[in-house]
Amino acid sequence: MINSHAFYRQQQSLFEAEFKSLTQKIRWLAWWRLVVFVSLFFPFYFLGLSWATGGLTLSLLVLFSFLIKTSIRLDRRKKKCAVLKQLTEEELLALDHSFLHFKNGAEFLDTNHFFSYDLDLFGDGSLYQFLNRTSTVGGAKKLASWFVNPSKNKKEIEDRQQAVRELSGRREWRLQFLAEGKLFEETEALSREIIGWSETEFELRNPELTKWILRIVSALTLLAAALAITGVSNSYLVVAVFVQWAMAYFYRKRITYFFSFFGRKSQLLSKYMKLLELLEQQDFQSAYLSKLQQNIKSPSAGKTFSQLKKRVGEFEYRQNLLVGFVLNSVLLWDIRCVYELWKWHQLHHRSLEKWIDAIAEVDALISLANFADNHPDFNYPVMNGDDFVFDATELGHPLIRQGKRICNDFGIQGWSKVMIVTGANMAGKSTFLRTVGVNLLLAQSGAPVCAKSMTVTPIDLYTNMRTTDSLLKDESYFFAELKRIKGVLDRLQNGDRIFVILDEMLKGTNSVDKLNGSRELIRKLVQYQSVSLIATHDLKLSEMQKNFPQQVFNKCFEIRIENDELIFDYKLSDGVTQTMNATFLMKKMGII
């Protein structure tokens, strides 16, 4: 398979050529429609009223209708082609590490979350923005939920890995799915409303009576129309039309109620229908995708959604005053649409949420698959189900460009372990902590990780790296930090197993108090089934290794000063750092 750059460049050229071709065809069709429309009047002018005139006019009307339908079909293809072209252009930018044009998931940002704010999961330049390619509201939420609430089920993660592997090899199908999803940009409110249909019970009084009224009144109206056309009498038609409008008035509240639920949603339903059809038509091999597909095949969700889309589209005819007037005068149109939608809803509404969730699931998986495809040097981690292990070689942060990324080996085995990381300012401690946390989340989402190899036990994650104070809650920085630490200790006391990542504990107090408090916190952490990674500038804290030689161990990021310049290698090594740089930097900058 060709590499991602070559594939997207090739596809971009194809879509550009197709877009130009379709633009030309649509322009010619517009001229032909004009010619045919003008020609509709010629038979009457040259031949007068005759059977030949009627036949020729009817033929021109059929041709005009065909040209309109062809134009609509080509226009949709052109719009989809424009979306596909944009997708390939965006992906080429992403492959050059430019990804700020993707949605950043800022709506999911929560500064009180146990780790998402510290690890830059959402917002500009975030992990979510780096990966996100979702084309549905549900897919965007699903992807975010996999990050903020990562799975701890080994089998679920492994099954998701297989699904991501399979989809990563289906580039063209992924593009088609995303293009169909992006042809109509849904809103949060609209998506939530349609999902709400599955929980709503629609009432229709006397549905059996309504069914027979529709049949009998419509048949009598058509009969009355035939009598009027043949010249027998117009009175019957007038009475029939009056009855139709009287019925519409009687059902007006029910019609308004149904239209408030179903009206003006045909475009979104068409989008879901297309996505479901794409899912049904694929021959998936992985168990995860096959199960999702089975959920939408019995009965066929694509065909069932097609019926709903058709019914809603027909209901929307009432927005055209002329068409609505004619249809409601002859066929009890609005009442008929209400009855058909009620009948559809009775049969299928409980499956709606399951179908839309399947779309969201695949939409989110496509983002992970795209990430995997764009980074063939990343690898799928081995999920461990026994005692805790985090063992990685050449572990790096996925958001750092490959040419600048410095990778490290990292390993912790067993519970009740604490790794203390020391190092000078800017030596790489905080980046390393985020590297470990981000790759752990990638692993538990089912995605490949930025490492040559990695074995990990699925586990809850907690971080304290970027605590903020709150004027609104009248909370100091220090109190906010204590609340977060108290929260994780409460969970550990309740038996939860947690990977704890702390960057410079108790920053809001004096150095002696900070050291004593930090020591006591480590004493607490080694009592529970937790694993802790702690970065600190306080070298005395590293002495805890003497108190707990089998549980606490030291690592560091060292720096060198050569020719009056700081040299950072960002490599993790054993022991405690011997070099600090604050005074050196202050002198270098002329501060002191």
DRENMARLUM-858177 format. One line per field, with one value per residue (C-alpha): residue number from 1; residue in one letter; y, x, z. Coordinates in nm, 2 decimals, always signed. Example, Ala and Ser with C-alpha at 12.3 -4.5 7.8 and 13.67 -1.06 7.14 Angstrom:
BEGIN
num	[1; 2]
residu	[A; S]
py	[-0.45; -0.11]
px	[+1.23; +1.37]
pz	[+0.78; +0.71]
This chain:
BEGIN
num	[1; 2; 3; 4; 5; 6; 7; 8; 9; 10; 11; 12; 13; 14; 15; 16; 17; 18; 19; 20; 21; 22; 23; 24; 25; 26; 27; 28; 29; 30; 31; 32; 33; 34; 35; 36; 37; 38; 39; 40; 41; 42; 43; 44; 45; 46; 47; 48; 49; 50; 51; 52; 53; 54; 55; 56; 57; 58; 59; 60; 61; 62; 63; 64; 65; 66; 67; 68; 69; 70; 71; 72; 73; 74; 75; 76; 77; 78; 79; 80; 81; 82; 83; 84; 85; 86; 87; 88; 89; 90; 91; 92; 93; 94; 95; 96; 97; 98; 99; 100; 101; 102; 103; 104; 105; 106; 107; 108; 109; 110; 111; 112; 113; 114; 115; 116; 117; 118; 119; 120; 121; 122; 123; 124; 125; 126; 127; 128; 129; 130; 131; 132; 133; 134; 135; 136; 137; 138; 139; 140; 141; 142; 143; 144; 145; 146; 147; 148; 149; 150; 151; 152; 153; 154; 155; 156; 157; 158; 159; 160; 161; 162; 163; 164; 165; 166; 167; 168; 169; 170; 171; 172; 173; 174; 175; 176; 177; 178; 179; 180; 181; 182; 183; 184; 185; 186; 187; 188; 189; 190; 191; 192; 193; 194; 195; 196; 197; 198; 199; 200; 201; 202; 203; 204; 205; 206; 207; 208; 209; 210; 211; 212; 213; 214; 215; 216; 217; 218; 219; 220; 221; 222; 223; 224; 225; 226; 227; 228; 229; 230; 231; 232; 233; 234; 235; 236; 237; 238; 239; 240; 241; 242; 243; 244; 245; 246; 247; 248; 249; 250; 251; 252; 253; 254; 255; 256; 257; 258; 259; 260; 261; 262; 263; 264; 265; 266; 267; 268; 269; 270; 271; 272; 273; 274; 275; 276; 277; 278; 279; 280; 281; 282; 283; 284; 285; 286; 287; 288; 289; 290; 291; 292; 293; 294; 295; 296; 297; 298; 299; 300; 301; 302; 303; 304; 305; 306; 307; 308; 309; 310; 311; 312; 313; 314; 315; 316; 317; 318; 319; 320; 321; 322; 323; 324; 325; 326; 327; 328; 329; 330; 331; 332; 333; 334; 335; 336; 337; 338; 339; 340; 341; 342; 343; 344; 345; 346; 347; 348; 349; 350; 351; 352; 353; 354; 355; 356; 357; 358; 359; 360; 361; 362; 363; 364; 365; 366; 367; 368; 369; 370; 371; 372; 373; 374; 375; 376; 377; 378; 379; 380; 381; 382; 383; 384; 385; 386; 387; 388; 389; 390; 391; 392; 393; 394; 395; 396; 397; 398; 399; 400; 401; 402; 403; 404; 405; 406; 407; 408; 409; 410; 411; 412; 413; 414; 415; 416; 417; 418; 419; 420; 421; 422; 423; 424; 425; 426; 427; 428; 429; 430; 431; 432; 433; 434; 435; 436; 437; 438; 439; 440; 441; 442; 443; 444; 445; 446; 447; 448; 449; 450; 451; 452; 453; 454; 455; 456; 457; 458; 459; 460; 461; 462; 463; 464; 465; 466; 467; 468; 469; 470; 471; 472; 473; 474; 475; 476; 477; 478; 479; 480; 481; 482; 483; 484; 485; 486; 487; 488; 489; 490; 491; 492; 493; 494; 495; 496; 497; 498; 499; 500; 501; 502; 503; 504; 505; 506; 507; 508; 509; 510; 511; 512; 513; 514; 515; 516; 517; 518; 519; 520; 521; 522; 523; 524; 525; 526; 527; 528; 529; 530; 531; 532; 533; 534; 535; 536; 537; 538; 539; 540; 541; 542; 543; 544; 545; 546; 547; 548; 549; 550; 551; 552; 553; 554; 555; 556; 557; 558; 559; 560; 561; 562; 563; 564; 565; 566; 567; 568; 569; 570; 571; 572; 573; 574; 575; 576; 577; 578; 579; 580; 581; 582; 583; 584; 585; 586; 587; 588; 589; 590; 591; 592]
residu	[M; I; N; S; H; A; F; Y; R; Q; Q; Q; S; L; F; E; A; E; F; K; S; L; T; Q; K; I; R; W; L; A; W; W; R; L; V; V; F; V; S; L; F; F; P; F; Y; F; L; G; L; S; W; A; T; G; G; L; T; L; S; L; L; V; L; F; S; F; L; I; K; T; S; I; R; L; D; R; R; K; K; K; C; A; V; L; K; Q; L; T; E; E; E; L; L; A; L; D; H; S; F; L; H; F; K; N; G; A; E; F; L; D; T; N; H; F; F; S; Y; D; L; D; L; F; G; D; G; S; L; Y; Q; F; L; N; R; T; S; T; V; G; G; A; K; K; L; A; S; W; F; V; N; P; S; K; N; K; K; E; I; E; D; R; Q; Q; A; V; R; E; L; S; G; R; R; E; W; R; L; Q; F; L; A; E; G; K; L; F; E; E; T; E; A; L; S; R; E; I; I; G; W; S; E; T; E; F; E; L; R; N; P; E; L; T; K; W; I; L; R; I; V; S; A; L; T; L; L; A; A; A; L; A; I; T; G; V; S; N; S; Y; L; V; V; A; V; F; V; Q; W; A; M; A; Y; F; Y; R; K; R; I; T; Y; F; F; S; F; F; G; R; K; S; Q; L; L; S; K; Y; M; K; L; L; E; L; L; E; Q; Q; D; F; Q; S; A; Y; L; S; K; L; Q; Q; N; I; K; S; P; S; A; G; K; T; F; S; Q; L; K; K; R; V; G; E; F; E; Y; R; Q; N; L; L; V; G; F; V; L; N; S; V; L; L; W; D; I; R; C; V; Y; E; L; W; K; W; H; Q; L; H; H; R; S; L; E; K; W; I; D; A; I; A; E; V; D; A; L; I; S; L; A; N; F; A; D; N; H; P; D; F; N; Y; P; V; M; N; G; D; D; F; V; F; D; A; T; E; L; G; H; P; L; I; R; Q; G; K; R; I; C; N; D; F; G; I; Q; G; W; S; K; V; M; I; V; T; G; A; N; M; A; G; K; S; T; F; L; R; T; V; G; V; N; L; L; L; A; Q; S; G; A; P; V; C; A; K; S; M; T; V; T; P; I; D; L; Y; T; N; M; R; T; T; D; S; L; L; K; D; E; S; Y; F; F; A; E; L; K; R; I; K; G; V; L; D; R; L; Q; N; G; D; R; I; F; V; I; L; D; E; M; L; K; G; T; N; S; V; D; K; L; N; G; S; R; E; L; I; R; K; L; V; Q; Y; Q; S; V; S; L; I; A; T; H; D; L; K; L; S; E; M; Q; K; N; F; P; Q; Q; V; F; N; K; C; F; E; I; R; I; E; N; D; E; L; I; F; D; Y; K; L; S; D; G; V; T; Q; T; M; N; A; T; F; L; M; K; K; M; G; I; I]
py	[+0.00; +0.34; +0.58; +0.84; +1.14; +0.98; +0.85; +1.19; +1.37; +1.12; +1.15; +1.53; +1.54; +1.30; +1.50; +1.83; +1.68; +1.54; +1.87; +2.06; +1.80; +1.81; +2.19; +2.18; +1.93; +2.12; +2.44; +2.27; +2.11; +2.46; +2.58; +2.27; +2.32; +2.67; +2.56; +2.29; +2.53; +2.79; +2.51; +2.42; +2.72; +2.65; +2.37; +2.60; +2.88; +2.68; +2.40; +2.54; +2.31; +1.96; +1.60; +1.65; +1.96; +1.78; +1.48; +1.71; +1.92; +1.62; +1.48; +1.81; +1.82; +1.47; +1.58; +1.89; +1.68; +1.44; +1.73; +1.87; +1.54; +1.49; +1.84; +1.77; +1.44; +1.60; +1.89; +1.65; +1.47; +1.80; +1.90; +1.57; +1.60; +1.94; +1.79; +1.50; +1.74; +1.95; +1.63; +1.53; +1.89; +1.89; +1.55; +1.66; +1.95; +1.72; +1.49; +1.80; +1.84; +2.13; +2.03; +2.34; +2.35; +2.05; +2.09; +2.10; +1.97; +2.28; +2.20; +1.89; +2.09; +2.05; +2.19; +1.98; +1.65; +1.40; +1.43; +1.58; +1.94; +1.85; +1.63; +1.89; +1.66; +1.93; +2.28; +2.43; +2.21; +1.93; +1.55; +1.56; +1.81; +1.61; +1.30; +1.42; +1.36; +1.29; +1.40; +1.35; +1.51; +1.16; +1.06; +1.37; +1.28; +0.92; +1.00; +1.24; +0.98; +0.73; +0.98; +1.11; +0.77; +0.52; +0.15; -0.08; -0.39; -0.58; -0.77; -0.45; -0.27; -0.55; -0.58; -0.21; -0.24; -0.50; -0.26; +0.03; -0.20; -0.30; +0.06; +0.20; -0.01; +0.12; +0.47; +0.52; +0.39; +0.62; +0.92; +0.83; +0.79; +1.12; +1.30; +1.18; +1.29; +1.63; +1.71; +1.82; +1.98; +1.88; +2.07; +1.94; +2.03; +1.86; +1.54; +1.53; +1.57; +1.28; +1.06; +1.17; +1.01; +0.67; +0.76; +0.94; +0.78; +0.95; +0.93; +0.91; +0.87; +0.60; +0.51; +0.24; +0.49; +0.74; +0.47; +0.41; +0.78; +0.83; +0.56; +0.64; +1.02; +1.02; +0.77; +0.97; +1.29; +1.14; +1.01; +1.35; +1.50; +1.25; +1.35; +1.72; +1.65; +1.45; +1.74; +1.55; +1.79; +2.01; +2.00; +1.67; +1.79; +2.11; +1.91; +1.66; +1.94; +2.10; +1.77; +1.73; +2.08; +2.02; +1.70; +1.89; +2.15; +1.87; +1.71; +2.05; +2.01; +1.66; +1.78; +2.07; +1.84; +1.59; +1.85; +2.01; +1.67; +1.55; +1.85; +2.02; +1.72; +1.54; +1.65; +1.50; +1.18; +1.16; +1.18; +0.91; +0.69; +0.72; +0.64; +0.34; +0.21; +0.25; +0.04; -0.23; -0.27; -0.33; -0.68; -0.63; -0.90; -0.78; -0.90; -0.54; -0.40; -0.72; -0.69; -0.32; -0.41; -0.69; -0.43; -0.24; -0.53; -0.69; -0.52; -0.32; +0.02; +0.18; +0.08; +0.16; +0.51; +0.55; +0.50; +0.76; +1.01; +0.96; +1.02; +1.33; +1.46; +1.42; +1.59; +1.89; +1.94; +2.14; +2.42; +2.49; +2.67; +2.57; +2.21; +2.18; +2.33; +2.08; +1.77; +1.86; +1.92; +1.58; +1.33; +1.45; +1.49; +1.62; +1.36; +1.09; +1.19; +1.20; +0.85; +0.71; +0.86; +0.74; +0.39; +0.40; +0.53; +0.25; -0.01; +0.12; +0.40; +0.17; +0.09; +0.45; +0.51; +0.18; +0.27; +0.62; +0.50; +0.25; +0.55; +0.74; +0.44; +0.39; +0.77; +0.77; +0.46; +0.62; +0.90; +0.64; +0.45; +0.77; +0.84; +0.48; +0.51; +0.85; +0.71; +0.37; +0.40; +0.39; +0.05; -0.11; -0.19; -0.53; -0.52; -0.70; -0.84; -0.95; -0.76; -0.40; -0.33; -0.03; -0.12; +0.09; +0.13; +0.46; +0.62; +0.97; +1.24; +1.20; +1.58; +1.65; +1.64; +1.33; +1.52; +1.69; +1.41; +1.26; +0.91; +0.73; +0.38; +0.37; +0.08; +0.02; -0.32; -0.41; -0.21; +0.04; +0.18; +0.54; +0.68; +1.02; +1.22; +1.51; +1.75; +2.12; +2.37; +2.29; +1.95; +1.77; +1.65; +1.78; +1.68; +1.33; +1.31; +1.41; +1.16; +0.88; +0.99; +1.06; +0.72; +0.54; +0.70; +0.61; +0.26; +0.22; +0.39; +0.11; +0.33; +0.27; +0.45; +0.66; +0.39; +0.11; -0.13; -0.11; -0.34; -0.19; -0.29; -0.09; +0.14; +0.46; +0.77; +1.08; +1.38; +1.70; +1.92; +2.24; +2.31; +2.65; +2.87; +3.00; +3.35; +3.23; +2.95; +3.16; +2.89; +2.94; +2.75; +2.55; +2.46; +2.35; +2.12; +1.97; +1.90; +1.71; +1.51; +1.43; +1.31; +1.06; +0.93; +0.87; +0.66; +0.46; +0.40; +0.27; +0.01; +0.18; +0.11; +0.43; +0.55; +0.88; +1.15; +1.45; +1.75; +1.94; +1.86; +2.12; +2.42; +2.67; +2.64; +2.70; +2.47; +2.30; +2.24; +2.13; +1.87; +1.73; +1.72; +1.55; +1.28; +1.20; +1.18; +0.93; +0.73; +0.72; +0.62; +0.32; +0.18; +0.14; -0.05; +0.25; +0.34; +0.70; +0.91; +1.23; +1.51; +1.75; +2.00; +1.91; +1.68; +1.58; +1.41; +1.15; +1.03; +0.85; +0.56; +0.48; +0.45; +0.23; +0.06; -0.18; +0.07; +0.41; +0.46; +0.77; +0.88; +1.21; +1.44; +1.57; +1.88; +1.99; +2.33; +2.36; +2.68; +2.88; +2.72; +2.48; +2.14; +1.94; +1.58; +1.51; +1.15; +0.98; +0.82; +0.65; +0.84; +1.20; +1.51; +1.68; +2.01; +2.29; +2.59; +2.87; +3.09; +3.02; +3.13; +3.44; +3.55; +3.46; +3.69; +3.97; +3.94; +3.90]
px	[+0.00; +0.14; +0.22; -0.03; +0.13; +0.12; -0.24; -0.39; -0.20; -0.33; -0.69; -0.67; -0.58; -0.86; -1.12; -1.00; -1.04; -1.38; -1.50; -1.41; -1.58; -1.90; -1.90; -1.89; -2.17; -2.39; -2.34; -2.44; -2.74; -2.85; -2.85; -3.04; -3.31; -3.36; -3.39; -3.64; -3.84; -3.87; -3.96; -4.27; -4.45; -4.36; -4.62; -4.91; -4.78; -4.72; -4.98; -5.25; -5.46; -5.45; -5.35; -5.01; -4.96; -5.05; -4.82; -4.53; -4.57; -4.60; -4.27; -4.10; -4.22; -4.08; -3.75; -3.75; -3.82; -3.53; -3.29; -3.39; -3.33; -3.00; -2.89; -2.98; -2.79; -2.48; -2.50; -2.49; -2.20; -2.02; -2.08; -1.95; -1.65; -1.57; -1.59; -1.36; -1.12; -1.12; -1.07; -0.76; -0.61; -0.67; -0.51; -0.20; -0.16; -0.20; +0.07; +0.30; +0.20; -0.04; -0.37; -0.51; -0.79; -0.96; -1.22; -1.05; -1.32; -1.31; -1.67; -1.53; -1.27; -1.31; -1.05; -1.19; -1.15; -0.90; -0.65; -0.79; -0.69; -0.34; -0.27; -0.40; -0.66; -0.89; -0.85; -0.61; -0.30; -0.46; -0.44; -0.81; -0.75; -0.46; -0.67; -1.02; -1.17; -1.53; -1.81; -2.10; -2.19; -2.22; -1.88; -1.72; -1.87; -1.78; -1.41; -1.40; -1.56; -1.29; -1.03; -1.19; -1.33; -1.08; -1.17; -1.01; -1.15; -0.86; -1.08; -1.27; -0.95; -0.80; -1.12; -1.11; -0.75; -0.85; -1.12; -0.87; -0.62; -0.89; -1.02; -0.67; -0.63; -0.95; -0.85; -1.10; -1.39; -1.29; -1.29; -1.64; -1.78; -1.64; -1.76; -2.11; -2.10; -1.97; -2.22; -2.46; -2.32; -2.56; -2.60; -2.59; -2.96; -3.07; -2.87; -3.01; -3.36; -3.34; -3.19; -3.47; -3.72; -3.62; -3.75; -4.06; -4.40; -4.62; -4.99; -5.24; -5.60; -5.79; -5.51; -5.73; -6.01; -5.75; -5.63; -5.98; -6.06; -5.75; -5.85; -6.22; -6.21; -5.92; -6.09; -6.42; -6.23; -6.06; -6.40; -6.55; -6.26; -6.33; -6.69; -6.59; -6.35; -6.60; -6.85; -7.10; -7.09; -6.85; -7.05; -6.92; -6.56; -6.63; -6.79; -6.49; -6.23; -6.43; -6.43; -6.06; -5.99; -6.23; -6.04; -5.71; -5.85; -5.97; -5.62; -5.44; -5.29; -5.16; -5.02; -4.84; -4.71; -4.57; -4.42; -4.24; -4.07; -4.01; -4.02; -3.71; -3.49; -3.48; -3.12; -2.99; -3.19; -3.05; -2.70; -2.76; -2.92; -2.61; -2.38; -2.58; -2.58; -2.20; -2.18; -2.41; -2.23; -1.89; -1.75; -1.59; -1.36; -1.29; -1.53; -1.58; -1.70; -1.89; -2.09; -2.17; -2.27; -2.50; -2.68; -2.78; -2.86; -3.15; -3.36; -3.17; -3.12; -3.03; -3.36; -3.56; -3.39; -3.46; -3.83; -3.82; -3.63; -3.89; -4.18; -4.02; -3.94; -4.31; -4.42; -4.20; -4.40; -4.64; -4.38; -4.46; -4.79; -4.91; -4.80; -4.94; -5.27; -5.32; -5.21; -5.42; -5.72; -5.70; -5.51; -5.54; -5.16; -5.07; -5.29; -5.15; -4.79; -4.88; -5.02; -4.72; -4.47; -4.66; -4.67; -4.29; -4.22; -4.42; -4.22; -3.87; -3.82; -3.66; -3.38; -3.30; -3.05; -2.87; -2.84; -2.72; -2.47; -2.33; -2.27; -2.10; -1.88; -1.75; -1.71; -1.48; -1.30; -1.22; -1.03; -0.82; -0.77; -0.66; -0.42; -0.28; -0.25; -0.07; +0.18; +0.30; +0.60; +0.36; +0.28; -0.02; +0.05; +0.02; -0.26; -0.16; -0.44; -0.25; -0.03; +0.05; +0.30; +0.40; +0.69; +0.77; +1.07; +1.14; +0.83; +0.76; +0.49; +0.28; +0.23; +0.60; +0.73; +0.93; +1.25; +1.23; +1.09; +1.32; +1.21; +1.28; +1.25; +1.02; +0.91; +0.73; +0.61; +0.39; +0.16; +0.25; +0.54; +0.66; +0.90; +1.05; +1.18; +1.42; +1.58; +1.65; +1.41; +1.33; +1.50; +1.19; +1.02; +0.67; +0.68; +0.78; +0.49; +0.25; +0.41; +0.34; -0.02; -0.11; +0.02; -0.16; -0.49; -0.41; -0.34; -0.67; -0.87; -0.75; -0.51; -0.14; +0.11; +0.41; +0.66; +0.86; +0.69; +0.47; +0.30; +0.06; -0.22; -0.54; -0.59; -0.76; -0.55; -0.51; -0.29; -0.21; +0.00; -0.19; -0.42; -0.59; -0.73; -1.09; -1.21; -1.57; -1.54; -1.31; -1.05; -0.67; -0.44; -0.31; -0.66; -0.76; -0.46; -0.53; -0.89; -0.77; -0.52; -0.79; -1.01; -0.76; -0.67; -1.04; -1.07; -0.76; -0.90; -1.22; -1.01; -0.97; -0.64; -0.50; -0.19; -0.10; +0.10; +0.21; +0.42; +0.58; +0.35; +0.22; +0.35; +0.14; +0.33; +0.68; +0.97; +0.99; +0.61; +0.61; +0.89; +0.72; +0.38; +0.52; +0.70; +0.37; +0.18; +0.44; +0.40; +0.03; +0.06; +0.28; +0.01; -0.24; -0.27; -0.15; +0.14; +0.28; +0.50; +0.62; +0.83; +1.00; +1.28; +1.32; +1.62; +1.56; +1.24; +1.45; +1.58; +1.25; +1.41; +1.61; +1.29; +1.11; +1.39; +1.15; +0.88; +1.04; +1.31; +1.47; +1.51; +1.63; +1.68; +2.03; +2.18; +2.53; +2.69; +2.94; +3.11; +2.87; +2.57; +2.31; +2.29; +1.96; +1.95; +1.60; +1.70; +1.57; +1.84; +1.88; +1.95; +1.91; +2.00; +2.32; +2.28; +2.03; +2.01; +1.79; +2.08; +2.27; +1.97; +1.91; +2.27; +2.26; +1.95; +2.10; +1.84; +2.11]
pz	[+0.00; -0.10; +0.19; +0.31; +0.15; -0.20; -0.15; -0.05; -0.32; -0.58; -0.44; -0.44; -0.81; -0.89; -0.70; -0.86; -1.20; -1.12; -0.97; -1.29; -1.50; -1.30; -1.30; -1.68; -1.71; -1.47; -1.67; -1.99; -1.83; -1.71; -2.07; -2.19; -1.92; -2.04; -2.40; -2.31; -2.08; -2.36; -2.61; -2.40; -2.54; -2.91; -2.98; -2.87; -3.09; -3.40; -3.37; -3.15; -2.93; -3.06; -2.96; -3.12; -2.91; -2.59; -2.67; -2.77; -2.46; -2.23; -2.39; -2.32; -1.96; -1.91; -2.06; -1.84; -1.53; -1.63; -1.67; -1.33; -1.16; -1.34; -1.23; -0.87; -0.88; -1.04; -0.80; -0.50; -0.66; -0.71; -0.34; -0.22; -0.45; -0.30; +0.05; -0.06; -0.21; +0.11; +0.32; +0.12; +0.15; +0.52; +0.56; +0.36; +0.60; +0.90; +0.76; +0.77; +1.14; +1.07; +1.24; +1.40; +1.13; +1.29; +1.56; +1.89; +2.13; +2.35; +2.45; +2.64; +2.83; +3.21; +3.44; +3.73; +3.54; +3.70; +3.41; +3.08; +3.15; +3.27; +2.96; +2.71; +2.57; +2.45; +2.30; +2.05; +1.99; +2.19; +2.14; +2.05; +1.77; +1.65; +1.61; +1.55; +1.21; +1.32; +1.09; +1.34; +1.67; +1.82; +1.68; +1.84; +2.17; +2.15; +2.07; +2.37; +2.60; +2.51; +2.63; +2.94; +3.05; +2.91; +2.90; +3.16; +2.99; +2.83; +2.58; +2.48; +2.41; +2.21; +2.00; +1.94; +1.83; +1.57; +1.44; +1.42; +1.24; +0.98; +0.92; +0.89; +0.58; +0.42; +0.32; +0.04; +0.24; +0.53; +0.30; +0.16; +0.51; +0.63; +0.31; +0.35; +0.72; +0.63; +0.35; +0.62; +0.94; +1.22; +1.54; +1.89; +1.94; +1.62; +1.70; +2.05; +1.93; +1.69; +1.95; +2.18; +1.94; +2.07; +2.41; +2.30; +2.27; +2.00; +2.05; +1.77; +1.87; +1.68; +1.43; +1.28; +1.21; +1.07; +0.83; +0.69; +0.68; +0.46; +0.22; +0.19; +0.18; -0.06; -0.29; -0.28; -0.36; -0.66; -0.78; -0.74; -0.94; -1.22; -1.22; -1.24; -1.53; -1.73; -1.68; -1.47; -1.17; -0.98; -0.66; -0.54; -0.58; -0.38; -0.10; -0.10; -0.08; +0.20; +0.39; +0.34; +0.48; +0.77; +0.85; +0.84; +1.08; +1.31; +1.32; +1.32; +1.67; +1.60; +1.26; +1.43; +1.71; +1.46; +1.24; +1.54; +1.59; +1.23; +1.01; +0.86; +0.94; +0.61; +0.54; +0.86; +0.81; +0.46; +0.61; +0.86; +0.59; +0.37; +0.66; +0.76; +0.40; +0.39; +0.71; +0.59; +0.25; +0.39; +0.45; +0.79; +0.94; +1.29; +1.57; +1.69; +1.35; +1.27; +1.59; +1.52; +1.16; +1.29; +1.51; +1.21; +0.97; +1.14; +1.01; +0.76; +0.93; +0.60; +0.43; +0.74; +0.77; +0.40; +0.47; +0.75; +0.53; +0.26; +0.50; +0.66; +0.31; +0.21; +0.53; +0.44; +0.11; +0.33; +0.35; -0.02; -0.01; -0.35; -0.33; +0.02; -0.08; -0.37; -0.18; +0.13; -0.10; -0.27; -0.05; +0.31; +0.28; +0.62; +0.80; +0.58; +0.67; +1.04; +1.02; +0.83; +1.07; +1.37; +1.22; +1.14; +1.49; +1.65; +1.47; +1.49; +1.74; +2.00; +1.75; +1.67; +1.95; +1.87; +1.50; +1.57; +1.83; +1.57; +1.34; +1.62; +1.72; +1.36; +1.32; +1.63; +1.52; +1.19; +1.38; +1.55; +1.23; +1.05; +1.33; +1.29; +0.91; +0.93; +1.18; +1.06; +1.30; +1.60; +1.74; +1.91; +2.28; +2.44; +2.70; +3.03; +3.24; +3.55; +3.79; +3.70; +3.43; +3.22; +3.01; +2.70; +2.48; +2.28; +2.43; +2.29; +2.28; +1.96; +1.93; +1.90; +1.54; +1.47; +1.39; +1.73; +1.94; +2.20; +2.31; +2.64; +2.78; +3.08; +3.30; +3.63; +3.75; +4.04; +4.27; +4.54; +4.34; +4.32; +4.06; +4.16; +3.87; +3.94; +3.69; +3.62; +3.48; +3.11; +3.13; +3.02; +3.34; +3.26; +2.90; +3.01; +3.25; +2.98; +2.74; +2.98; +3.05; +2.68; +2.56; +2.84; +2.72; +2.36; +2.46; +2.65; +2.36; +2.12; +1.92; +1.85; +2.08; +2.02; +2.11; +1.96; +2.19; +2.50; +2.74; +2.99; +3.23; +3.18; +3.48; +3.60; +3.56; +3.79; +3.74; +3.93; +3.71; +3.64; +3.93; +3.91; +4.18; +4.16; +4.25; +4.19; +4.45; +4.67; +4.66; +4.67; +4.44; +4.74; +4.86; +4.51; +4.49; +4.83; +4.72; +4.42; +4.62; +4.88; +4.59; +4.47; +4.82; +4.89; +4.57; +4.67; +5.01; +4.85; +4.66; +4.32; +4.13; +4.00; +3.81; +3.98; +3.80; +4.00; +3.89; +4.17; +4.47; +4.71; +4.51; +4.72; +5.05; +5.19; +5.11; +5.45; +5.47; +5.11; +5.17; +5.48; +5.31; +5.00; +5.21; +5.40; +5.07; +4.93; +5.25; +5.18; +4.82; +4.89; +5.11; +4.83; +4.50; +4.30; +4.08; +4.10; +3.88; +4.06; +3.92; +4.17; +4.21; +4.57; +4.58; +4.94; +4.84; +4.65; +4.99; +5.03; +4.83; +5.14; +5.35; +5.08; +4.88; +4.71; +4.63; +4.57; +4.30; +4.14; +3.78; +3.65; +3.35; +3.35; +3.18; +3.09; +3.08; +2.79; +2.67; +2.88; +2.72; +2.86; +2.68; +2.72; +2.60; +2.74; +2.82; +3.13; +3.34; +3.68; +4.00; +4.12; +3.91; +4.01; +3.81; +3.85; +3.61; +3.77; +3.88; +3.56; +3.35; +3.56; +3.51; +3.14; +3.09; +3.30; +3.57; +3.84]
